[in-house]
Amino acid sequence: MKLNFNYCFVFFLSLTLLIISCKEDEQKTAVDKSTIIVKSNKLRSKNDTTPRSVPIINISDTIEFPNIVLCVKDSAINNVRLSQKLAKIYGIKLAELIKKNKLKVTGPPMAWYKTQKAPFFFEAGIPVDRKPKKLPKGFVIKQTGGVRAIVAHYFGPYEETPQGYAVLKEWIADEHKSIAAPPYEIYVSDPIGKDGQPIDPYKVQTDIVYPYR
């Protein structure tokens, strides 16, 4: 699916307007309304029996789509800093480099996370049609494609995405496969509707991709 630059830029501007509340952070930090918390600082305890809706996770076995992804590496001490840094990376750093080099955006924003809890070490990127002639310091190119991949089409709150990872890890183990490359997330849906209001998170799609062999 081809997306123009404006779509990608608007997507993450709107993404930053959505707040996913986290009780721990509400007690410690006043969260600015221009940020979005995309991960929980801590994974949910198995003993946590708090009633909540269950995310929808559909699995598909496919060929990893080829992408040239322009990325920025960074880290964040907690989910508030993570959301702030993602907004800056997608909306400013990558946006400016893409515009300067007259690149075309070829897909939704993507991110690689080394951990699913704080502190976060990550690479955030946008697929483009070609590599820039000169890559400034702090930017890297990641490439996807060429291997099979198991994908979790996840519909639910961002802080519950570890459930999608758990399902894919279980599939890899059950099928006696091995991971061919680090997993990553693709932010397929815009969480803000045309009316400017947040969409039901259980209707917002995030793809979690596990390349395997």
HUMO-V663344 format. One record per residue. N is the residue number from 1. RES is the residue in one letter. SS is DSSP state (A for helix, B for strand, O for the rest). Layout:
n = [N | N]
res = [RES | RES]
ss = [SS | SS]
//
This chain:
n = [1 | 2 | 3 | 4 | 5 | 6 | 7 | 8 | 9 | 10 | 11 | 12 | 13 | 14 | 15 | 16 | 17 | 18 | 19 | 20 | 21 | 22 | 23 | 24 | 25 | 26 | 27 | 28 | 29 | 30 | 31 | 32 | 33 | 34 | 35 | 36 | 37 | 38 | 39 | 40 | 41 | 42 | 43 | 44 | 45 | 46 | 47 | 48 | 49 | 50 | 51 | 52 | 53 | 54 | 55 | 56 | 57 | 58 | 59 | 60 | 61 | 62 | 63 | 64 | 65 | 66 | 67 | 68 | 69 | 70 | 71 | 72 | 73 | 74 | 75 | 76 | 77 | 78 | 79 | 80 | 81 | 82 | 83 | 84 | 85 | 86 | 87 | 88 | 89 | 90 | 91 | 92 | 93 | 94 | 95 | 96 | 97 | 98 | 99 | 100 | 101 | 102 | 103 | 104 | 105 | 106 | 107 | 108 | 109 | 110 | 111 | 112 | 113 | 114 | 115 | 116 | 117 | 118 | 119 | 120 | 121 | 122 | 123 | 124 | 125 | 126 | 127 | 128 | 129 | 130 | 131 | 132 | 133 | 134 | 135 | 136 | 137 | 138 | 139 | 140 | 141 | 142 | 143 | 144 | 145 | 146 | 147 | 148 | 149 | 150 | 151 | 152 | 153 | 154 | 155 | 156 | 157 | 158 | 159 | 160 | 161 | 162 | 163 | 164 | 165 | 166 | 167 | 168 | 169 | 170 | 171 | 172 | 173 | 174 | 175 | 176 | 177 | 178 | 179 | 180 | 181 | 182 | 183 | 184 | 185 | 186 | 187 | 188 | 189 | 190 | 191 | 192 | 193 | 194 | 195 | 196 | 197 | 198 | 199 | 200 | 201 | 202 | 203 | 204 | 205 | 206 | 207 | 208 | 209 | 210 | 211 | 212 | 213]
res = [M | K | L | N | F | N | Y | C | F | V | F | F | L | S | L | T | L | L | I | I | S | C | K | E | D | E | Q | K | T | A | V | D | K | S | T | I | I | V | K | S | N | K | L | R | S | K | N | D | T | T | P | R | S | V | P | I | I | N | I | S | D | T | I | E | F | P | N | I | V | L | C | V | K | D | S | A | I | N | N | V | R | L | S | Q | K | L | A | K | I | Y | G | I | K | L | A | E | L | I | K | K | N | K | L | K | V | T | G | P | P | M | A | W | Y | K | T | Q | K | A | P | F | F | F | E | A | G | I | P | V | D | R | K | P | K | K | L | P | K | G | F | V | I | K | Q | T | G | G | V | R | A | I | V | A | H | Y | F | G | P | Y | E | E | T | P | Q | G | Y | A | V | L | K | E | W | I | A | D | E | H | K | S | I | A | A | P | P | Y | E | I | Y | V | S | D | P | I | G | K | D | G | Q | P | I | D | P | Y | K | V | Q | T | D | I | V | Y | P | Y | R]
ss = [O | O | O | O | A | A | A | A | A | A | A | A | A | A | A | O | O | O | O | O | O | O | A | A | A | A | A | A | O | O | O | O | O | O | O | O | O | O | O | O | O | O | O | O | O | O | O | O | O | O | O | O | O | O | O | B | B | B | B | B | B | B | B | O | O | O | B | B | B | B | B | B | B | B | B | B | O | O | A | A | A | A | A | A | A | A | A | A | A | A | A | A | A | A | A | A | A | A | A | A | O | O | O | O | B | B | B | B | B | B | B | B | B | O | O | O | O | O | O | B | B | B | B | B | B | B | B | B | O | O | O | O | O | O | O | O | O | O | B | B | B | B | B | B | O | O | O | B | B | B | B | B | B | B | B | O | O | A | A | A | O | A | A | A | A | A | A | A | A | A | A | A | A | A | O | O | O | O | B | O | O | O | O | B | B | B | B | O | O | O | O | B | O | O | O | O | O | B | O | O | A | A | A | O | B | B | B | B | B | B | B | B | O]
//
